[in-house]
Amino acid sequence: MYFKGRTVVVLLLMTMVASVLVTLSIGDQIPTSGKRASVSAAAASDRNGLSAKEESKINAVLGLIETKYFKDIDRDELVDGAVRGMMESLDDPYSVYMEKDVAKQFSESIEGSFSGIGAEVTLEKGKVVVVAPIKGSPAEKAGLLAKDIVLSVNGDKLDGLTLNDAVGKIRGPKGTKAKLRIERSGNTQPIDLILVRDDIDVETVYANLRDDGVGVIEIRQFSLNTADRFKEELAKLEKQGMKGLVIDVRNDPGGVLPVVVEIAQQFIPKGETIVQVEDRDGHRDKTTSQGGGKDYPIAVLMNKGSASASEILAGALQERAGATLVGETSYGKGTVQVSYNKTLGDGSLVKMTIAKWLTPDGNWIHQKGIKPNVEVQPPKLYTVARFSLTDTLRKDMIGEQIRNAQVMLSGLGYTTQREDGYYNAETEQAVRTFQTDAGLPVTGELDAKTAGALEQAVVKWIKDNKNDKQLLEAIKTVSRK
């Protein structure tokens, strides 16, 4: 569903940022049509603005603060706080108020290169939760995962902060370090990750044609130019004789709704529904395909970091293009946001949920996600946390860092007999064998050099597509068809 108006950025990827996912940006109005819309608009206008009683109450509190509070206050901060409080009272992690500086960064981030750690977050029940790390970013390289909870940054706790304030703690220039303390499901203790902020790659589409004739197109986010880039790469693959297509949206946090519609309609017959948007009154607007369809098999590869626009694409292609979904259950974000940048008049911005989206068949996937047709869990090496050693690890020690090392060693073929965090004799021998293979001093102890070499070996293993079980299954799926 496309709401016309001045375009503002819709994907927050400047560092870790307030989660937008599917966001539509407008100025002051949402164009609507039809009798129903007119009635709703009239009802809304009756409630517009403060009543005399409400205005009196707010002015009374403002007056008390300005005349009775024990120290001077900044009036602008009071007003910002009042607006922020209204948005927070909605109890919706996707509806937020951004002050002028934050709004400016929000509006610029989609247009070019930016620096940060490369992940997207939201606020859930007062906790900062990772939606997805961007592929190739410092966040992904450090092992940050979707659903991780960020407890602190460089020792500063995030609990109780607004999302904007939490983002402010994480934001920083290229080359600076951010030490994140992470709470992760399945881990008994917090995990410390050290990331070096860097420029984030804004290229969103990557494609290649395999020797077996299967094309793979990876979409990293649905940015303003993503549909054009997707069309270019798809045309190249088709000219090369592609026999089947895998669309990889793993760890794609979403983006601009018209963009995903433009991509989806290339595979969905004309007149078929791509997505439905339902407003507060239950009225549904259907966006239908103006495209054609393809005669080759399609698979969509997704994981728990595939959110919003990624889920719109997956749902539409599954229900209207016969695509097979492969991987893990997606994130589960089924609402639509609009960014109001002109209304406030001072450069600040309100981003607010205005509707929910549904699949062509009318399914609302919010907080549930979309289940794959073929479920494939990633290897443990894909999800293991990276090291943040302060001491050398050795036999008979216990801890999460040791458990991570055991997962890495076992995944690389070095037997440890256990992955519970106890540094047993088998783990010591596995470290010795790895040190020998890596040309390191053979001590059986996990020091900083050994840990660094082990991480490099893991990264090399992950980058080898031969070890990507999810991708291989998706390729197998389209090959069978």
C-alpha positions, 0 to 999 in steps of 0.5 A, a space after each residue: 500500500 503506497 501513501 503518497 507524500 514527501 519521502 523520508 527515510 524508512 529504514 533505520 540502519 545508521 547504527 543500531 536504530 529504532 526499528 522501522 521495518 515496513 514504514 511509509 513516509 508522508 507529510 501531513 495527510 494520508 490520502 484516502 478515497 471513498 465514503 468510508 474514508 471520508 466518514 473516518 476522517 470527519 470523526 478524526 477531525 472532531 477529536 483533533 486537538 486538545 479540549 479546553 479542559 485538557 489544555 488547561 491541565 497541561 498548562 497548569 502542570 507546565 506552569 507549576 514546573 516553571 514556577 515551583 520546580 527547584 531548579 531551572 528547566 529547559 522548556 523545549 525539553 519539557 515539550 519534547 518529554 510530553 510528546 515522547 510520553 504520549 508516544 510511549 503511552 501507546 505501548 507500541 515499540 514501532 511508534 516513536 518520537 524523534 527529536 530534531 537531530 535524531 530525525 535528521 539522521 533518520 532521514 539521511 541514512 537511506 541515501 548513502 553510506 553511514 557509520 555504525 555497528 550495522 544492526 536494527 533494534 526495537 524496544 520490547 517490554 522495556 528491553 532493547 531487542 535486536 531485529 537483525 544484524 546487517 550482513 557483512 556488518 560489524 554486528 554480524 561479524 561479532 556474532 550478534 543475532 536476531 532476538 538478542 537483548 542488549 543489556 549495556 553498552 560500554 558499561 552503561 545499562 540500557 534498561 529503562 531508557 527510551 529507544 532513542 536514548 539507547 540508540 544514542 549510547 550505541 551510536 558512534 563514529 567509525 573506528 570506535 569500539 562498542 562493548 555490548 553485553 548481550 542476553 541470549 536465549 539458551 545461555 545461562 550467562 550474559 555474553 560480551 561482544 566487542 564491536 568496532 564501528 565502521 562504514 556500513 555497505 548500502 548495496 542491497 542486492 547481490 546475485 550469482 548464477 550457479 553452475 547447475 543453473 540455479 540463480 541466487 539473489 540476496 536482498 539485504 534490505 528493502 531500500 529506495 533503490 532495491 527494486 531497480 537493482 533487483 530487476 537488473 540482477 534478475 534480468 542478467 540471470 534470466 539472460 544467462 539461462 537461469 532454471 530456478 531462483 532462490 531469493 535470500 532474505 535472511 537477516 533482512 529487517 525490512 524497508 519500504 513497502 512500495 519497493 517490496 510490492 514492485 519486486 513481488 509483482 514480477 512473480 505474481 500474475 496480474 490482478 492477484 493480491 500481493 498484500 492487504 493493509 487494514 486500518 483501525 476501522 477494519 477496512 482493508 485495502 488490497 494491493 494487486 499485481 501489475 506484473 506477470 509471473 515466471 515459469 521457473 521454480 522459486 524458493 524464498 530463504 528466510 530466518 528469524 531475522 527476516 522481518 516485515 517487508 521480507 515477510 510480505 515478500 515471502 507470504 506473497 510469493 508463497 500464497 500467489 506464486 507457488 514459492 517454497 519457503 525454506 529456513 526458519 520461522 520469520 521474525 513476525 512484524 505485521 504492522 505499517 508505520 508512517 513518518 510525520 515530518 512536516 506536522 511538527 514544524 521544527 524538524 522533529 518527527 513522529 513515526 506511528 503505526 497506522 495499520 496492520 498488513 496481511 498476506 494475500 490470504 488474509 493472514 496476520 503474522 504479527 508476533 508469530 512469523 511465517 513458518 517455512 515449508 521446509 524447516 532447516 536450522 543453521 549450523 551452530 557455528 552460525 549462531 555461536 558468540 565470538 570471544 571477548 577474552 580477558 584471561 587465558 582459558 585452560 583445563 578445569 575452568 568453567 564458563 560461557 567462553 569455553 562453551 563457545 570455544 567447544 562449539 567452534 572446535 566441534 563445528 570445525 571437526 575437533 572433537 571436544 566430547 562436550 559443549 557445556 562450558 567445562 574445559 575437559 581433557 578432550 577440549 584441551 587436546 582439541 585446542 592442541 590439535 587446532 594450534 598444531 594445524 594453525 601453526 601456533 605454539 602448542 599449549 592446550 590453552 586458549 589464549 588471545 592468539 589461539 582465540 583469534 585464529 579460531 574465530 578466523 577459521 570459523 568465519 572462513 567456514 561460514 563464508 564457504 557456501 558448501 557449509 550453508 545448509 539452508 542455502 543448499 536445501 533451498 537450491 535442492 528445492 528449486 532443482 527438484 521442481 
